Amino acid sequence: MVRESFEPGKSVSMVTRKRGVNPNQLFHWRKLYQDGSLSAVSAGEEVVPASELSDAPKQIRELLRLLGKNGMDASSSIIEASSYRRAQMEPTVVGVDIAKRVFQLHWIVADTGEVLDRQLRRDNFLEHFANRERCLIGMEACGGSQHWARRLVELGHEVKLMPGKLVKAFVTGNKNDVADARAIWAAAKHPGVRAVPVKTEAQQAVLALHRIRQQLVIFRRSPSNCLRGLLGEYGEVMGVGRAAMNRAMPEVLLRLDSRLPRVLVDSLREQWQRLVDIDGQIAVIEQRLRGWLRENPACRAIAEIPGVGFLTATAAVASMGDPKAFRSGREFAAWLGLVPAQFGTGGKVRLLGISKRGDRYPRTLMIHGARSVMKYAKDPGSWAVQLSMRRPLNVVVVAMANKIARTIWALLAHGRAYSASYPPQAEAA
């Protein structure tokens, strides 16, 4: 059995599933085999089938019932043994500090309590985890983490991606790779550190299209402002917005052609042409996003919500990953940073502005969508109208964005279609 686990294409997890034994037992035998002392295994180290481990709690409860009050001393020993076996069944927590070429690992051996810090090259990273039993691997949600998370999940491990801001609180002492790996290990064990969803390649591809579009919009803004400033020096002022600029530019260039030197007019025309080219690139990206929306049922479902266009729909579906990873719509809204931040001490809690945690991009899209509903919708809803009578407009807009986020989660988590006439809970009751 030990030799079989070393064969090419085999791993400890595969052999233990095939033989029905405890993985920790096989790892212990492998270590003895490598040390040349496998013959010294005592008779007490017998093979423990996995089925017996799963039935152990039930057997212990039945034994305690038979022992009764007179067997309390024996029951404490049994409970201690049961806790030890449960600890053996829990996955080993491994903290991984990833980089381009060198990865730093930190974990504690469950059997001996030995603390291990190991550095791996990029080429040996997956090979190391392919030969290990199931682990809970903690990593910072940074560049490349989604790729490694997907690969590790394929190997049968559980991955917890965490925001770097939360991991930093666990760093003690100096800042180096070893300290970072230990902080990641501690954060992965902490129940209060929420995990970042592991996205599929398709979801990450959609977010990449959004990032490219964002970059093109930034590239378009600078030459547009430059053109307006240069033309203003010659008395040519255009209306607000790109649409007004697009209408006015041909006539402006025609008027300046007879007044200004040819070299300047040609340069202005080239600058204008670059703007037109960027507009075309943005249109192509938006066309591809619309195509993905038409092919994705989840995007089509939430696109029916007022204030949710193709940008918000595709970004929301790609960002949230699995909707059922969130317990409620409020938790999803809090993950987007659309709930008030709290500051409390001495039993007194004061609500501040929104927390703005999480990804800024989907939060911005939802707020813009809510603003368009308040501005252009014929009937934004009695709830929004009543709220706008007693609260400032921006507060109402953010509250509506929160409501949009909760509606998105409800549709995706429960697989429902949007209905504008769906009754509120108070009316339905």
C-alpha positions in Angstrom: 0.0 0.0 0.0 2.9 2.4 0.8 4.7 1.6 -2.4 1.4 2.1 -4.4 1.1 5.7 -3.0 4.6 6.5 -4.5 3.7 5.3 -8.0 3.4 7.9 -10.8 -0.1 9.2 -11.2 -1.1 8.0 -7.7 -1.4 10.0 -4.5 -2.2 9.3 -0.9 -5.8 10.5 -1.2 -6.4 8.1 -4.2 -4.9 5.1 -2.4 -6.8 5.8 0.9 -10.1 6.0 -1.0 -9.3 2.8 -2.9 -8.3 0.9 0.3 -10.7 2.6 2.7 -8.1 3.5 5.3 -7.3 6.6 7.3 -5.1 9.0 5.3 -3.1 10.0 8.4 -2.2 6.4 9.0 -0.8 6.0 5.5 1.1 9.2 5.8 2.7 7.9 9.0 3.7 4.6 7.3 5.2 6.6 4.4 7.3 8.5 6.8 8.5 5.3 8.4 9.1 3.8 5.0 11.3 6.7 4.0 13.3 6.5 7.2 13.8 2.8 6.7 12.0 1.8 9.9 8.7 0.5 8.6 9.3 -2.9 10.1 9.1 -1.4 13.6 5.3 -0.7 13.2 3.6 -2.1 16.3 0.5 -4.3 16.2 -1.5 -1.4 17.6 -1.2 0.6 14.5 -3.9 -1.2 12.6 -5.8 -0.1 9.5 -8.7 2.1 10.4 -11.5 2.0 7.8 -13.0 5.4 6.9 -16.5 4.0 7.6 -15.6 3.3 11.2 -14.4 6.9 11.7 -17.7 8.2 10.4 -19.7 5.8 12.7 -17.5 6.6 15.8 -19.7 9.4 17.2 -22.8 7.2 17.1 -21.0 4.3 18.7 -19.7 6.6 21.5 -23.2 7.9 22.3 -24.5 4.3 22.5 -21.7 3.3 24.8 -22.2 6.3 27.1 -25.9 5.4 27.4 -25.0 1.8 28.5 -22.4 3.1 30.9 -24.8 5.4 32.7 -23.8 7.5 35.7 -21.3 4.9 37.0 -19.2 5.2 33.9 -18.3 8.9 34.0 -14.6 8.2 34.4 -14.6 5.9 31.4 -16.7 8.3 29.4 -14.2 11.2 29.8 -11.5 9.0 28.2 -13.9 8.0 25.4 -14.8 11.6 24.7 -11.1 12.6 24.6 -10.4 9.8 22.1 -13.3 10.9 20.0 -12.0 14.5 20.0 -8.6 13.3 18.9 -10.1 11.3 16.0 -12.2 14.3 14.9 -9.0 16.4 14.9 -7.4 13.8 12.7 -10.3 14.0 10.2 -10.2 17.8 10.0 -8.1 19.2 7.1 -4.7 20.6 7.8 -4.6 24.4 7.5 -1.8 25.7 5.3 -1.0 29.4 4.9 0.5 30.3 1.5 2.2 33.6 0.6 2.2 33.6 -3.2 4.6 35.5 -5.4 5.9 35.3 -9.0 8.6 32.7 -8.5 8.8 31.8 -4.8 5.9 30.6 -2.6 6.2 30.5 1.2 4.2 27.9 3.2 3.3 27.6 6.9 1.5 24.8 8.6 1.5 22.7 11.8 1.6 18.9 11.8 -1.5 17.6 13.6 0.2 14.5 15.0 3.3 16.0 16.5 2.5 19.7 16.7 5.7 20.5 14.7 5.7 24.0 13.1 6.9 23.9 9.5 7.9 26.8 7.2 8.8 25.8 3.7 9.7 27.7 0.6 8.7 26.3 -2.8 9.5 27.3 -6.4 6.7 28.1 -8.7 7.2 24.8 -10.7 7.0 22.7 -7.6 4.0 24.3 -6.0 1.2 22.2 -7.4 3.3 19.0 -7.2 3.6 19.6 -3.5 -0.1 19.7 -2.9 -0.9 16.9 -5.4 0.8 14.5 -3.0 -0.9 15.7 0.2 -4.2 14.9 1.8 -7.0 17.4 1.7 -6.0 20.7 3.2 -7.6 24.1 3.9 -5.3 26.5 2.0 -5.4 30.2 2.9 -4.1 32.8 0.5 -4.4 36.5 0.1 -6.8 37.7 -2.7 -4.2 39.3 -4.9 -2.9 39.0 -8.4 -2.8 35.3 -9.6 -4.7 34.0 -6.5 -7.8 33.1 -8.5 -5.7 30.9 -10.9 -4.0 29.0 -8.1 -7.3 28.7 -6.2 -8.9 27.0 -9.1 -5.9 24.6 -9.6 -5.9 23.7 -5.9 -9.6 23.0 -5.9 -9.1 20.6 -8.8 -6.6 18.7 -6.7 -9.3 18.2 -4.0 -8.3 20.9 -1.5 -10.4 23.7 0.0 -9.2 27.2 -0.6 -9.9 30.4 1.4 -9.0 33.6 -0.3 -8.9 36.6 2.0 -8.5 40.4 1.6 -5.0 41.5 2.3 -6.3 44.3 4.5 -7.8 41.7 6.9 -4.7 39.5 6.8 -2.4 42.4 7.7 -4.0 42.5 11.2 -2.5 39.1 12.0 1.1 40.0 11.1 3.4 40.2 14.1 6.9 41.4 14.1 8.8 42.3 11.0 7.3 42.1 7.5 8.8 39.2 5.5 7.5 36.1 3.6 7.6 33.8 6.6 5.7 36.3 8.8 3.1 36.8 6.0 2.6 33.1 5.6 2.0 32.7 9.3 -0.4 35.6 9.3 -2.3 34.0 6.4 -2.4 30.7 8.3 -3.9 32.5 11.4 -6.4 34.4 9.3 -7.6 31.3 7.6 -8.4 29.7 10.9 -10.3 32.8 12.2 -14.0 32.5 11.7 -14.5 36.2 11.4 -12.4 36.6 8.3 -14.8 36.3 5.3 -13.5 34.5 2.2 -13.4 36.1 -1.3 -15.4 33.9 -3.8 -13.3 31.7 -6.1 -14.4 32.7 -9.6 -14.6 30.5 -12.7 -12.5 31.4 -15.7 -15.6 32.6 -17.5 -16.5 34.9 -14.7 -13.0 36.3 -14.5 -13.0 36.8 -18.3 -16.1 39.0 -18.0 -14.4 41.0 -15.3 -11.3 41.4 -17.5 -13.5 42.9 -20.2 -14.9 45.3 -17.7 -11.3 46.3 -16.6 -10.3 46.9 -20.3 -13.4 49.1 -20.8 -12.6 51.1 -17.6 -9.0 51.6 -18.9 -10.3 52.8 -22.3 -12.7 55.2 -20.6 -9.8 56.7 -18.7 -7.8 57.0 -21.9 -10.7 58.8 -23.6 -11.1 61.4 -20.8 -7.6 62.9 -21.0 -7.5 63.8 -24.8 -11.1 65.0 -24.6 -10.3 67.5 -21.9 -7.1 68.5 -23.7 -9.1 69.2 -26.9 -11.6 71.3 -25.1 -8.9 73.4 -23.4 -7.0 74.0 -26.7 -10.1 74.9 -28.6 -11.2 77.2 -25.8 -8.0 79.3 -26.4 -9.4 80.1 -29.8 -12.9 81.0 -28.7 -14.5 77.6 -29.6 -16.6 76.4 -26.6 -18.7 73.2 -26.9 -21.6 71.9 -24.8 -21.3 69.5 -21.9 -20.9 65.8 -22.6 -19.5 63.7 -25.4 -22.6 63.9 -27.5 -22.4 67.7 -27.7 -18.7 67.4 -28.6 -19.3 64.9 -31.3 -21.9 67.1 -32.9 -19.7 70.3 -32.7 -16.2 69.0 -33.6 -16.6 68.8 -37.5 -17.9 72.4 -37.7 -15.2 73.6 -35.3 -12.4 72.1 -37.2 -13.8 73.5 -40.5 -13.9 77.0 -39.0 -10.4 76.8 -37.6 -9.0 75.5 -40.9 -8.9 78.9 -42.4 -7.7 80.7 -39.3 -5.0 78.6 -37.8 -1.8 77.1 -39.2 -2.2 73.8 -41.0 0.1 71.9 -38.6 -2.1 72.8 -35.6 -5.4 71.9 -37.4 -4.0 68.6 -38.5 -2.8 67.8 -35.0 -6.2 68.7 -33.6 -7.9 66.5 -36.2 -5.6 63.6 -35.3 -6.4 64.0 -31.6 -10.1 64.0 -32.5 -9.5 60.8 -34.6 -7.9 59.1 -31.6 -11.0 59.8 -29.6 -13.2 58.3 -32.2 -11.0 55.2 -32.3 -11.3 54.8 -28.6 -15.0 55.2 -28.8 -15.0 52.3 -31.4 -13.0 50.1 -29.1 -15.3 50.8 -26.2 -18.3 49.9 -28.4 -16.8 46.6 -29.3 -16.2 45.7 -25.6 -19.8 46.6 -24.8 -21.1 44.5 -27.7 -19.2 41.5 -26.3 -20.6 42.1 -22.8 -24.2 42.3 -24.3 -23.5 39.0 -26.1 -22.5 37.3 -22.8 -25.6 38.7 -21.2 -27.8 37.2 -23.8 -26.2 33.8 -23.3 -26.3 33.8 -19.5 -29.7 33.1 -17.9 -28.6 34.7 -14.6 -27.7 38.0 -16.3 -30.9 38.0 -18.2 -32.9 37.5 -15.0 -31.4 40.4 -13.1 -31.3 42.7 -16.2 -35.1 43.0 -15.7 -34.6 44.9 -12.4 -35.1 48.7 -12.8 -31.6 50.4 -12.7 -29.7 47.3 -13.8 -28.3 47.5 -17.3 -25.9 45.2 -19.1 -22.9 46.6 -17.3 -24.3 46.1 -13.8 -25.8 42.7 -14.7 -22.6 41.2 -16.1 -20.4 42.7 -13.4 -22.7 41.5 -10.5 -22.9 37.9 -11.7 -19.2 37.7 -12.4 -18.2 39.4 -9.1 -20.4 37.4 -6.6 -19.4 33.9 -7.8 -21.8 31.5 -6.1 -24.9 33.4 -4.8 -25.5 30.8 -2.1 -22.2 31.7 -0.5 -24.1 34.6 1.0 -26.6 33.8 3.7 -28.9 36.7 2.8 -29.3 39.7 0.5 -28.2 42.0 3.3 -24.9 40.1 3.6 -24.4 40.5 -0.2 -25.1 44.3 0.1 -22.7 44.5 3.1 -20.1 42.6 1.0 -20.4 45.4 -1.6 -20.1 48.1 1.0 -23.7 49.4 0.7 -24.6 49.3 4.4 -23.7 51.8 7.1 -20.5 51.5 9.0 -20.8 51.1 12.7 -18.8 52.8 15.5 -19.7 51.7 19.0 -18.3 51.7 22.5 -19.8 51.3 26.0 -23.0 49.8 24.6 -23.7 52.8 22.3 -23.6 52.3 18.6 -23.4 55.1 16.1 -24.1 54.6 12.4 -21.8 56.4 9.9 -21.8 56.5 6.1 -21.7 53.4 4.0 -18.7 51.2 4.7 -17.4 51.2 1.1 -15.8 47.8 1.6 -15.3 45.3 -1.2 -15.0 46.0 -4.9 -15.7 49.6 -5.8 -16.7 48.9 -9.4 -20.0 47.0 -8.9 -21.0 49.3 -6.1 -20.5 52.3 -8.4 -22.6 50.7 -11.1 -25.5 50.0 -8.7 -25.4 53.5 -7.3 -25.5 55.0 -10.8 -28.3 52.7 -11.7 -30.3 53.8 -8.7 -29.7 57.4 -9.5 -31.0 56.9 -13.1 -34.2 55.3 -11.6 -34.8 58.3 -9.3 -34.2 60.7 -12.1 -35.9 59.2 -15.1 -38.4 56.6 -13.9 -42.0 57.6 -14.1 -42.8 55.6 -11.0 -39.7 54.8 -8.9 -42.0 53.3 -6.2 -44.0 54.6 -3.2 -41.1 53.5 -0.9 -38.6 55.7 -2.7 -41.0 58.6 -3.0 -41.8 58.6 0.7 -38.1 58.2 1.6 -37.1 61.2 -0.6 -39.6 63.4 1.3 -37.6 63.1 4.6 -34.0 62.2 3.5 -31.5 63.9 1.1 -31.4 62.6 -2.5 -28.0 60.9 -2.2 -29.1 59.0 0.8 -32.2 57.8 -1.1 -30.0 56.8 -4.1 -27.7 54.7 -1.9 -30.7 53.1 -0.1 -32.1 52.2 -3.5 -28.8 50.7 -4.6 -28.8 48.6 -1.5 -32.3 47.4 -2.4 -31.1 46.6 -6.0 -28.2 44.5 -4.5 -30.6 42.6 -2.3 -33.0 42.0 -5.2 -30.1 40.7 -7.3 -29.2 38.2 -4.6 -32.8 37.0 -4.1 -33.2 36.3 -7.8 -29.9 34.5 -8.3 -30.0 32.5 -5.0 -33.6 31.3 -5.4 -33.6 31.1 -9.2 -36.6 33.4 -9.6 -37.7 35.9 -12.3 -38.2 39.5 -11.5 -41.7 40.7 -11.0 -42.5 44.4 -10.6 -45.8 43.6 -8.9 -44.3 41.3 -6.3 -45.9 42.3 -3.0 -43.8 43.5 0.0 -43.7 41.3 3.0 -45.9 43.7 5.0 -48.6 43.6 2.4 -48.3 39.9 1.7 -48.8 39.2 5.4 
